[in-house]
Amino acid sequence: MAFTLSVYWTCRYWTTLELDLNSVERLIEYLDVPQEPPAIIETKRAPAYWPSYSSNNDLLVVENLEVKYAPELPSVINDVSFSLKAGERIGLLGRTGSGKSTLATSLMRFVEPTNGSITIDGIDISTIGVYDLRSKIDATLFSGTLRENLDPFGDHSDGECTEALRRVRMFADDTPQTQSIRPSRTPSRASSMHSEHFSTATTNIDSKPNISLDAQVSAGGTNFSQGQRQLIAMARALIRRSPIIIFDEATSSIDFETDSIIQATIREEFSGSLLLTVAHRLRTIIDYDRLIILDKGKIVEFDTPWNLIQKEDGVFRSMCMKTGTFSELEDAAKAASLT
Ligand SMILES: Nc1ncnc2c1ncn2[C@@H]1O[C@H](COP(=O)(O)OP(=O)(O)OP(=O)(O)O)[C@@H](O)[C@H]1O
């Protein structure tokens, strides 16, 4: 009997020990997970006026950039170099998987380069904290409240947030201005404006009645339509008055009216900013200043739309031809080149 009990307890202890060791193993794995770079590096703070709207030199300089998602994976961005000036409107194009989003997100250090450098207004972005970087450049949607998405670092009042949403025409003009907004995330913020509701009265954007700044945004903003996500991203860029805006155009078709609002807002509100648009529709970027065409992580063309559309056997020209609206695009590119 004593022997049987001993065997029983030995087995039990052994099983418990194995389970405990599994937990230790998991903890060790978590310790090895790459950490987000520091938010702030006290000895390397970016100046308050950085980056400048009126830099005479190139505002954004990318040199020999190489990006891999893991050491064992092939390069997704391969020896890419280019320079962009303040206030330029740049379209980033290429086939699916060519590396457009990777290049755009590497400008915000969501992926770190394995080689090369990115310099914004004279500062190598790898040398400063990600707060200093991301608080100056527009970012993508993440989960949290609408307010947290518009103003992730809590630097602006509710009034500024609602004003920005109004400027991108997220609110109906006839929405009553009298309903009070729910309390903001921190008591220190001014709650100077009243509640406004999303409505389809001025756009064909999906109706989102009774949404306040406290409305929840799911991861990736999936509880908002593509059009609404773009408008929210633009509102955030307006609030920040960022000299550099990275804009990821919606892949799915957006109704004509919403698209017109987005394009008009870009032209009216962001005229002084360096705008880098990851583009999926050619008519969106046909009047931009310059276009970067990527293929397999390399720049294959980089010039004005007018120069590119005229280039025999050019990649951009063939992309335009495939749309079936070549002459329209050509006319638009020519008109833009003359302004
Ligand atoms: N998190 C990731 N881990 C590993 N590989 C990735 C990851 N994200 C993207 N990739 C790979 O990197 C390459 C470039 O992807 P990326 O999303 O940058 O292309 P894209 O041009 O933006 O494509 P799309 O137009 O479809 O959005 C693709 O081969 C993709 O499979």
The ligand as a Gaussian input file, in Angstrom:
#p B3LYP/6-31G(d) Opt

LIG

0 1
 N        4.214000      40.939000     -41.083000
 C        4.790000      40.353000     -42.131000
 N        5.571000      39.262000     -41.959000
 C        6.177000      38.667000     -43.003000
 N        6.062000      39.083000     -44.285000
 C        5.294000      40.153000     -44.520000
 C        4.618000      40.849000     -43.463000
 N        3.935000      41.883000     -44.001000
 C        4.164000      41.835000     -45.325000
 N        4.969000      40.806000     -45.646000
 C        5.468000      40.457000     -46.977000
 O        6.164000      41.568000     -47.487000
 C        5.908000      41.710000     -48.879000
 C        5.449000      43.128000     -49.154000
 O        4.212000      43.330000     -48.500000
 P        3.506000      44.753000     -48.453000
 O        2.262000      44.616000     -47.640000
 O        4.484000      45.769000     -48.040000
 O        3.147000      44.957000     -49.997000
 P        2.142000      45.987000     -50.671000
 O        2.794000      46.446000     -51.914000
 O        1.750000      47.035000     -49.689000
 O        0.917000      45.057000     -51.006000
 P       -0.646000      45.435000     -51.101000
 O       -0.817000      46.339000     -52.277000
 O       -1.281000      44.114000     -51.328000
 O       -1.037000      46.069000     -49.790000
 C        4.885000      40.657000     -49.258000
 O        5.581000      39.593000     -49.864000
 C        4.308000      40.231000     -47.947000
 O        3.960000      38.864000     -47.977000

